[in-house]
Amino acid sequence: MNPLNSAYLTTLKKEKTRAITAENLTGAKGAGGRASSGLGPGRKGHAWLELPQGKTVTLADINEGPGEIRHLWITVTDMTEKDFFVLRDLVIRMYWDGEQNPSVEAPLGDFFCNGFGVKTRINSLPIVVLPHGGMNCYFPMPFSKRAKITIENQHAVEIQHFFFQIDYALLPSLPEDSLRFHAQWRRESVTVPKKDYTIAELKGTGHYVGTYMAWSILERNWYGEGEVKFYLDGDLEFPTICGTGTEDYFGGAWGFVEIDGEPEQEYNSPFLGHPRSSNPRQNQGNAFDDKPIPEHGFYRWHLNDPICFEKDLRATVQQIGLSKRGLYERQDDISSVAYWYQAEPHAPFPVFPSASARWPR
């Protein structure tokens, strides 16, 4: 689990290290950084891609496996009032070994735990987002023969500067039981009373490794009494795993507040985080609305405690609030990304929502 252990670093690896960028779209050996600039050949000629409006651009199409993608770095045009929603308008998809249906499908920002179309610093083990919007992913992504990554621009205008680097290794072989990486985005702009929000509904064999949630608060009072549940391998009415509250699942406690009643506290850690807590009193709204809805972002990584399933898995969270009158059913605007590994083939995802259906309220 620890990549810094001596065996990992000191054992000879019979691998070929490669990287794909805008200047080397094939990852070919000896082909990096060749584009010319005013300084001459190989002097930072064209380190970015343009993303035409309404088009899908292939970032990587690796046809020599087996291999494993080990790091993604992406940054995109600085966000201004004009392009506030760009992180929700770009859709990242990943396909393994020639499959027709994507194994990863999510808005770019949400995949990197940056929901609401807002840049947020993330300091966790598999996902890191640093100033000024450098988005990094360290989930290993193995493939046998082919790996394809695309980005679709559903934004209102062309994206003129899209920077990225995909670091991968070509391997002698993969274990026979090697699983494939998956991630899926979901949203309910207004949840249904007394019906748990579905984070993931999976068929197959594998293990669940992470949750990101972007939660917009539509009602008064504390929103996080709902329990996160995991229904495993045929569970029907009741789950095998059921937590004690939303903030508890994400590693916090007592509504994320300090003893003296200060507003909710933000935090980042390797496995758990509450990196965004936007409150109207804190004047953190967007440029289009002087009365913003409170927004809360959370992540939890099940890296040391993966949730294993043999046939199916369903993950949900309740919308239960707490006021002076006690517990009550509530409605909020919730979106999420589920991350997991499983044996292919996977069940096709539901139809991906349009850009307007993904925008924050």
Secondary structure, 3 states (H helix, E strand, C coil): CCCCCHHHHHCCCCCEEEEEECCECCCCCCCCCCCEECCEECCCCCCCEEECCCCEEEEEEECCCCEEEEEEEEEECCCCCCCCCHHHHEEEEEEECCCCCCCEEEEHHHHCCCHHHCCCCEECCCEEEECCCEEEECCCEEECCCEEEEEEECCCCCEEEEEEEEEEEECCCCCCCCCEEEEEEEEECCCCCCCCEEEEEEECCEEEEEEEEEEECCCCCECCCCCEEEEECCCCCCCCEECCCHHHHCCCCHHHCCCCCCCCCCEECCCEEEEEEECHHHCCCCCCCCCCCCEEEEEEECCCCCEEECCEEEEEECCEEEECCEEEECCCEEEEEEEEEECCCCCCCCCCCCHHHHCCC
